[in-house]
Amino acid sequence: MDLSWMAWTTPTAIFFVTIFLLLCGMTVWEVVQPTVPRKGLLPMVTTRGDRFFISLLSGAWLHLAWMYFTDITLWVPLAIMAVGMAVILRWG
């Protein structure tokens, strides 16, 4: 299978492997300790998986906006996303 048309770089591979491992971890967590839907900071009832998905989408939009509006390194939105993800997963 020729994938030479794709721009696979080390950071891209790390990104997708990390997302895959996070999804595997969430699956194991769900099997070991099933989630209970609850209402937290978000204005709707969510499960652990919903909050994880919302966190990933928020991080993606943050990174896209960051790249559009500034040339500053992407480590800053990554740190913001990590804190935001922790808040959404814990209290969202």
LUMBA-983324 format. One record per atom (N, C-alpha, C): residue number from 0; residue in one letter; atom name; x, y, z. Coordinates in Angstrom, 2 decimals, padded with zeros to 5 digits, always signed. Layout:
{k NUM&r A&a CA&east X&north Y&up Z}
...
END
This chain:
{k 0&r M&a N&east +000.85&north -001.17&up +000.00}
{k 0&r M&a CA&east +000.00&north +000.00&up +000.00}
{k 0&r M&a C&east +000.90&north +001.24&up +000.00}
{k 1&r D&a N&east +000.77&north +002.06&up -001.03}
{k 1&r D&a CA&east +001.61&north +003.24&up -001.17}
{k 1&r D&a C&east +000.95&north +004.44&up -000.48}
{k 2&r L&a N&east +001.56&north +004.87&up +000.63}
{k 2&r L&a CA&east +001.04&north +006.03&up +001.36}
{k 2&r L&a C&east +001.96&north +007.23&up +001.23}
{k 3&r S&a N&east +002.78&north +007.27&up +000.18}
{k 3&r S&a CA&east +003.74&north +008.35&up +000.01}
{k 3&r S&a C&east +003.07&north +009.70&up -000.26}
{k 4&r W&a N&east +001.82&north +009.70&up -000.68}
{k 4&r W&a CA&east +001.10&north +010.95&up -000.94}
{k 4&r W&a C&east +000.69&north +011.65&up +000.35}
{k 5&r M&a N&east +000.77&north +010.92&up +001.46}
{k 5&r M&a CA&east +000.39&north +011.51&up +002.75}
{k 5&r M&a C&east +001.62&north +012.11&up +003.43}
{k 6&r A&a N&east +001.42&north +013.22&up +004.12}
{k 6&r A&a CA&east +002.52&north +013.89&up +004.81}
{k 6&r A&a C&east +002.63&north +013.37&up +006.23}
{k 7&r W&a N&east +003.06&north +012.12&up +006.39}
{k 7&r W&a CA&east +003.21&north +011.54&up +007.72}
{k 7&r W&a C&east +004.53&north +011.99&up +008.31}
{k 8&r T&a N&east +004.43&north +012.82&up +009.32}
{k 8&r T&a CA&east +005.62&north +013.26&up +010.04}
{k 8&r T&a C&east +005.58&north +012.63&up +011.43}
{k 9&r T&a N&east +006.66&north +012.74&up +012.15}
{k 9&r T&a CA&east +006.70&north +012.18&up +013.50}
{k 9&r T&a C&east +005.65&north +012.82&up +014.41}
{k 10&r P&a N&east +005.49&north +014.16&up +014.42}
{k 10&r P&a CA&east +004.44&north +014.74&up +015.27}
{k 10&r P&a C&east +003.04&north +014.28&up +014.89}
{k 11&r T&a N&east +002.78&north +014.08&up +013.60}
{k 11&r T&a CA&east +001.48&north +013.60&up +013.16}
{k 11&r T&a C&east +001.24&north +012.18&up +013.67}
{k 12&r A&a N&east +002.24&north +011.35&up +013.56}
{k 12&r A&a CA&east +002.11&north +009.97&up +014.05}
{k 12&r A&a C&east +001.91&north +009.94&up +015.56}
{k 13&r I&a N&east +002.65&north +010.77&up +016.29}
{k 13&r I&a CA&east +002.50&north +010.85&up +017.74}
{k 13&r I&a C&east +001.09&north +011.29&up +018.11}
{k 14&r F&a N&east +000.56&north +012.26&up +017.38}
{k 14&r F&a CA&east -000.80&north +012.77&up +017.63}
{k 14&r F&a C&east -001.83&north +011.65&up +017.49}
{k 15&r F&a N&east -001.79&north +010.93&up +016.38}
{k 15&r F&a CA&east -002.79&north +009.89&up +016.14}
{k 15&r F&a C&east -002.61&north +008.69&up +017.07}
{k 16&r V&a N&east -001.39&north +008.34&up +017.39}
{k 16&r V&a CA&east -001.15&north +007.25&up +018.34}
{k 16&r V&a C&east -001.67&north +007.65&up +019.72}
{k 17&r T&a N&east -001.45&north +008.90&up +020.11}
{k 17&r T&a CA&east -001.95&north +009.37&up +021.41}
{k 17&r T&a C&east -003.46&north +009.32&up +021.48}
{k 18&r I&a N&east -004.14&north +009.79&up +020.44}
{k 18&r I&a CA&east -005.60&north +009.74&up +020.40}
{k 18&r I&a C&east -006.08&north +008.29&up +020.47}
{k 19&r F&a N&east -005.42&north +007.40&up +019.74}
{k 19&r F&a CA&east -005.79&north +005.98&up +019.76}
{k 19&r F&a C&east -005.62&north +005.40&up +021.16}
{k 20&r L&a N&east -004.51&north +005.70&up +021.81}
{k 20&r L&a CA&east -004.27&north +005.17&up +023.16}
{k 20&r L&a C&east -005.26&north +005.75&up +024.17}
{k 21&r L&a N&east -005.61&north +007.01&up +024.03}
{k 21&r L&a CA&east -006.62&north +007.61&up +024.90}
{k 21&r L&a C&east -007.97&north +006.92&up +024.73}
{k 22&r L&a N&east -008.34&north +006.64&up +023.49}
{k 22&r L&a CA&east -009.60&north +005.94&up +023.23}
{k 22&r L&a C&east -009.58&north +004.52&up +023.79}
{k 23&r C&a N&east -008.44&north +003.85&up +023.67}
{k 23&r C&a CA&east -008.32&north +002.50&up +024.27}
{k 23&r C&a C&east -008.43&north +002.58&up +025.78}
{k 24&r G&a N&east -007.79&north +003.57&up +026.38}
{k 24&r G&a CA&east -007.88&north +003.75&up +027.82}
{k 24&r G&a C&east -009.29&north +004.05&up +028.28}
{k 25&r M&a N&east -010.01&north +004.88&up +027.53}
{k 25&r M&a CA&east -011.40&north +005.19&up +027.87}
{k 25&r M&a C&east -012.27&north +003.93&up +027.76}
{k 26&r T&a N&east -011.99&north +003.09&up +026.77}
{k 26&r T&a CA&east -012.75&north +001.85&up +026.61}
{k 26&r T&a C&east -012.52&north +000.91&up +027.79}
{k 27&r V&a N&east -011.28&north +000.75&up +028.18}
{k 27&r V&a CA&east -010.97&north -000.11&up +029.33}
{k 27&r V&a C&east -011.63&north +000.45&up +030.59}
{k 28&r W&a N&east -011.54&north +001.75&up +030.78}
{k 28&r W&a CA&east -012.15&north +002.40&up +031.95}
{k 28&r W&a C&east -013.66&north +002.16&up +031.98}
{k 29&r E&a N&east -014.30&north +002.24&up +030.80}
{k 29&r E&a CA&east -015.75&north +002.02&up +030.71}
{k 29&r E&a C&east -016.11&north +000.58&up +031.06}
{k 30&r V&a N&east -015.29&north -000.37&up +030.63}
{k 30&r V&a CA&east -015.56&north -001.78&up +030.93}
{k 30&r V&a C&east -015.37&north -002.05&up +032.42}
{k 31&r V&a N&east -014.31&north -001.50&up +032.99}
{k 31&r V&a CA&east -014.01&north -001.73&up +034.41}
{k 31&r V&a C&east -014.99&north -001.00&up +035.32}
{k 32&r Q&a N&east -015.29&north +000.24&up +034.98}
{k 32&r Q&a CA&east -016.19&north +001.05&up +035.81}
{k 32&r Q&a C&east -017.17&north +001.78&up +034.88}
{k 33&r P&a N&east -018.35&north +001.20&up +034.63}
{k 33&r P&a CA&east -019.32&north +001.84&up +033.73}
{k 33&r P&a C&east -019.68&north +003.25&up +034.20}
{k 34&r T&a N&east -019.86&north +004.12&up +033.22}
{k 34&r T&a CA&east -020.14&north +005.52&up +033.51}
{k 34&r T&a C&east -021.58&north +005.74&up +033.93}
{k 35&r V&a N&east -021.79&north +006.78&up +034.70}
{k 35&r V&a CA&east -023.12&north +007.18&up +035.13}
{k 35&r V&a C&east -023.39&north +008.56&up +034.53}
{k 36&r P&a N&east -024.43&north +008.72&up +033.71}
{k 36&r P&a CA&east -024.72&north +010.04&up +033.15}
{k 36&r P&a C&east -024.97&north +011.05&up +034.27}
{k 37&r R&a N&east -024.41&north +012.26&up +034.10}
{k 37&r R&a CA&east -024.60&north +013.29&up +035.11}
{k 37&r R&a C&east -024.58&north +014.66&up +034.47}
{k 38&r K&a N&east -025.08&north +015.63&up +035.22}
{k 38&r K&a CA&east -025.07&north +017.02&up +034.76}
{k 38&r K&a C&east -024.09&north +017.78&up +035.63}
{k 39&r G&a N&east -023.10&north +018.37&up +034.99}
{k 39&r G&a CA&east -022.09&north +019.14&up +035.70}
{k 39&r G&a C&east -022.07&north +020.57&up +035.20}
{k 40&r L&a N&east -020.89&north +021.06&up +034.84}
{k 40&r L&a CA&east -020.75&north +022.42&up +034.33}
{k 40&r L&a C&east -021.39&north +022.59&up +032.95}
{k 41&r L&a N&east -021.39&north +021.54&up +032.17}
{k 41&r L&a CA&east -021.98&north +021.62&up +030.83}
{k 41&r L&a C&east -023.51&north +021.65&up +030.96}
{k 42&r P&a N&east -024.19&north +022.36&up +030.06}
{k 42&r P&a CA&east -025.64&north +022.52&up +030.20}
{k 42&r P&a C&east -026.46&north +021.33&up +029.72}
{k 43&r M&a N&east -025.93&north +020.13&up +029.88}
{k 43&r M&a CA&east -026.64&north +018.93&up +029.45}
{k 43&r M&a C&east -026.13&north +017.74&up +030.26}
{k 44&r V&a N&east -026.88&north +016.68&up +030.25}
{k 44&r V&a CA&east -026.46&north +015.44&up +030.90}
{k 44&r V&a C&east -025.47&north +014.76&up +029.96}
{k 45&r T&a N&east -024.31&north +014.39&up +030.52}
{k 45&r T&a CA&east -023.26&north +013.77&up +029.70}
{k 45&r T&a C&east -022.70&north +012.54&up +030.39}
{k 46&r T&a N&east -022.11&north +011.68&up +029.57}
{k 46&r T&a CA&east -021.36&north +010.54&up +030.08}
{k 46&r T&a C&east -019.88&north +010.87&up +029.98}
{k 47&r R&a N&east -019.05&north +010.01&up +030.49}
{k 47&r R&a CA&east -017.60&north +010.20&up +030.42}
{k 47&r R&a C&east -017.14&north +010.32&up +028.97}
{k 48&r G&a N&east -017.67&north +009.48&up +028.10}
{k 48&r G&a CA&east -017.30&north +009.52&up +026.68}
{k 48&r G&a C&east -017.75&north +010.80&up +026.01}
{k 49&r D&a N&east -018.93&north +011.31&up +026.36}
{k 49&r D&a CA&east -019.40&north +012.58&up +025.81}
{k 49&r D&a C&east -018.44&north +013.71&up +026.18}
{k 50&r R&a N&east -018.06&north +013.74&up +027.46}
{k 50&r R&a CA&east -017.16&north +014.80&up +027.92}
{k 50&r R&a C&east -015.79&north +014.69&up +027.24}
{k 51&r F&a N&east -015.32&north +013.46&up +027.01}
{k 51&r F&a CA&east -014.05&north +013.26&up +026.31}
{k 51&r F&a C&east -014.14&north +013.78&up +024.88}
{k 52&r F&a N&east -015.24&north +013.45&up +024.19}
{k 52&r F&a CA&east -015.44&north +013.90&up +022.81}
{k 52&r F&a C&east -015.54&north +015.42&up +022.75}
{k 53&r I&a N&east -016.27&north +016.03&up +023.67}
{k 53&r I&a CA&east -016.39&north +017.50&up +023.72}
{k 53&r I&a C&east -015.02&north +018.12&up +023.96}
{k 54&r S&a N&east -014.22&north +017.51&up +024.80}
{k 54&r S&a CA&east -012.87&north +018.01&up +025.08}
{k 54&r S&a C&east -012.00&north +017.96&up +023.83}
{k 55&r L&a N&east -012.06&north +016.85&up +023.10}
{k 55&r L&a CA&east -011.27&north +016.73&up +021.87}
{k 55&r L&a C&east -011.70&north +017.76&up +020.83}
{k 56&r L&a N&east -013.01&north +017.94&up +020.67}
{k 56&r L&a CA&east -013.49&north +018.94&up +019.72}
{k 56&r L&a C&east -013.08&north +020.35&up +020.12}
{k 57&r S&a N&east -013.18&north +020.65&up +021.41}
{k 57&r S&a CA&east -012.78&north +021.97&up +021.90}
{k 57&r S&a C&east -011.30&north +022.21&up +021.64}
{k 58&r G&a N&east -010.50&north +021.19&up +021.89}
{k 58&r G&a CA&east -009.06&north +021.32&up +021.64}
{k 58&r G&a C&east -008.76&north +021.53&up +020.16}
{k 59&r A&a N&east -009.47&north +020.83&up +019.30}
{k 59&r A&a CA&east -009.25&north +020.99&up +017.86}
{k 59&r A&a C&east -009.60&north +022.41&up +017.41}
{k 60&r W&a N&east -010.73&north +022.93&up +017.87}
{k 60&r W&a CA&east -011.13&north +024.29&up +017.51}
{k 60&r W&a C&east -010.16&north +025.32&up +018.07}
{k 61&r L&a N&east -009.69&north +025.10&up +019.29}
{k 61&r L&a CA&east -008.71&north +026.00&up +019.89}
{k 61&r L&a C&east -007.44&north +026.03&up +019.05}
{k 62&r H&a N&east -006.95&north +024.87&up +018.64}
{k 62&r H&a CA&east -005.73&north +024.82&up +017.84}
{k 62&r H&a C&east -005.93&north +025.49&up +016.47}
{k 63&r L&a N&east -007.07&north +025.24&up +015.84}
{k 63&r L&a CA&east -007.34&north +025.87&up +014.54}
{k 63&r L&a C&east -007.39&north +027.39&up +014.66}
{k 64&r A&a N&east -008.08&north +027.89&up +015.69}
{k 64&r A&a CA&east -008.17&north +029.34&up +015.90}
{k 64&r A&a C&east -006.78&north +029.90&up +016.21}
{k 65&r W&a N&east -006.01&north +029.19&up +017.02}
{k 65&r W&a CA&east -004.68&north +029.64&up +017.38}
{k 65&r W&a C&east -003.80&north +029.78&up +016.14}
{k 66&r M&a N&east -003.84&north +028.77&up +015.26}
{k 66&r M&a CA&east -003.03&north +028.82&up +014.04}
{k 66&r M&a C&east -003.49&north +029.93&up +013.10}
{k 67&r Y&a N&east -004.79&north +030.25&up +013.11}
{k 67&r Y&a CA&east -005.31&north +031.28&up +012.22}
{k 67&r Y&a C&east -004.93&north +032.68&up +012.71}
{k 68&r F&a N&east -005.02&north +032.91&up +014.02}
{k 68&r F&a CA&east -004.87&north +034.25&up +014.56}
{k 68&r F&a C&east -003.46&north +034.60&up +015.02}
{k 69&r T&a N&east -002.59&north +033.62&up +015.21}
{k 69&r T&a CA&east -001.26&north +033.92&up +015.74}
{k 69&r T&a C&east -000.21&north +032.97&up +015.18}
{k 70&r D&a N&east +001.04&north +033.39&up +015.28}
{k 70&r D&a CA&east +002.16&north +032.56&up +014.85}
{k 70&r D&a C&east +002.92&north +032.00&up +016.05}
{k 71&r I&a N&east +002.39&north +032.18&up +017.24}
{k 71&r I&a CA&east +003.04&north +031.69&up +018.45}
{k 71&r I&a C&east +002.99&north +030.16&up +018.46}
{k 72&r T&a N&east +003.97&north +029.56&up +019.10}
{k 72&r T&a CA&east +004.10&north +028.10&up +019.14}
{k 72&r T&a C&east +002.80&north +027.42&up +019.61}
{k 73&r L&a N&east +002.60&north +026.21&up +019.13}
{k 73&r L&a CA&east +001.40&north +025.45&up +019.48}
{k 73&r L&a C&east +001.46&north +024.80&up +020.85}
{k 74&r W&a N&east +002.56&north +024.95&up +021.56}
{k 74&r W&a CA&east +002.65&north +024.42&up +022.92}
{k 74&r W&a C&east +001.69&north +025.14&up +023.86}
{k 75&r V&a N&east +001.43&north +026.42&up +023.58}
{k 75&r V&a CA&east +000.52&north +027.20&up +024.44}
{k 75&r V&a C&east -000.91&north +026.66&up +024.37}
{k 76&r P&a N&east -001.50&north +026.50&up +023.17}
{k 76&r P&a CA&east -002.86&north +025.94&up +023.15}
{k 76&r P&a C&east -002.90&north +024.49&up +023.62}
{k 77&r L&a N&east -001.81&north +023.75&up +023.46}
{k 77&r L&a CA&east -001.77&north +022.39&up +023.97}
{k 77&r L&a C&east -001.89&north +022.38&up +025.50}
{k 78&r A&a N&east -001.18&north +023.30&up +026.14}
{k 78&r A&a CA&east -001.28&north +023.41&up +027.60}
{k 78&r A&a C&east -002.68&north +023.85&up +028.02}
{k 79&r I&a N&east -003.24&north +024.82&up +027.30}
{k 79&r I&a CA&east -004.61&north +025.28&up +027.59}
{k 79&r I&a C&east -005.59&north +024.13&up +027.41}
{k 80&r M&a N&east -005.41&north +023.36&up +026.33}
{k 80&r M&a CA&east -006.30&north +022.23&up +026.06}
{k 80&r M&a C&east -006.18&north +021.16&up +027.14}
{k 81&r A&a N&east -004.97&north +020.90&up +027.61}
{k 81&r A&a CA&east -004.79&north +019.87&up +028.65}
{k 81&r A&a C&east -005.52&north +020.27&up +029.93}
{k 82&r V&a N&east -005.40&north +021.53&up +030.32}
{k 82&r V&a CA&east -006.11&north +022.01&up +031.51}
{k 82&r V&a C&east -007.62&north +021.98&up +031.27}
{k 83&r G&a N&east -008.04&north +022.46&up +030.10}
{k 83&r G&a CA&east -009.47&north +022.47&up +029.77}
{k 83&r G&a C&east -010.05&north +021.06&up +029.72}
{k 84&r M&a N&east -009.30&north +020.12&up +029.19}
{k 84&r M&a CA&east -009.76&north +018.74&up +029.12}
{k 84&r M&a C&east -009.92&north +018.15&up +030.51}
{k 85&r A&a N&east -008.95&north +018.45&up +031.37}
{k 85&r A&a CA&east -009.04&north +017.95&up +032.76}
{k 85&r A&a C&east -010.27&north +018.53&up +033.46}
{k 86&r V&a N&east -010.54&north +019.81&up +033.24}
{k 86&r V&a CA&east -011.71&north +020.46&up +033.88}
{k 86&r V&a C&east -013.00&north +019.86&up +033.34}
{k 87&r I&a N&east -013.10&north +019.71&up +032.01}
{k 87&r I&a CA&east -014.33&north +019.17&up +031.42}
{k 87&r I&a C&east -014.55&north +017.72&up +031.86}
{k 88&r L&a N&east -013.50&north +016.92&up +031.87}
{k 88&r L&a CA&east -013.66&north +015.52&up +032.27}
{k 88&r L&a C&east -014.01&north +015.39&up +033.74}
{k 89&r R&a N&east -013.48&north +016.27&up +034.57}
{k 89&r R&a CA&east -013.72&north +016.16&up +036.01}
{k 89&r R&a C&east -015.05&north +016.77&up +036.42}
{k 90&r W&a N&east -015.30&north +018.02&up +035.98}
{k 90&r W&a CA&east -016.49&north +018.74&up +036.46}
{k 90&r W&a C&east -017.53&north +019.00&up +035.38}
{k 91&r G&a N&east -017.22&north +018.65&up +034.13}
{k 91&r G&a CA&east -018.14&north +018.92&up +033.03}
{k 91&r G&a C&east -019.32&north +018.05&up +033.09}
END
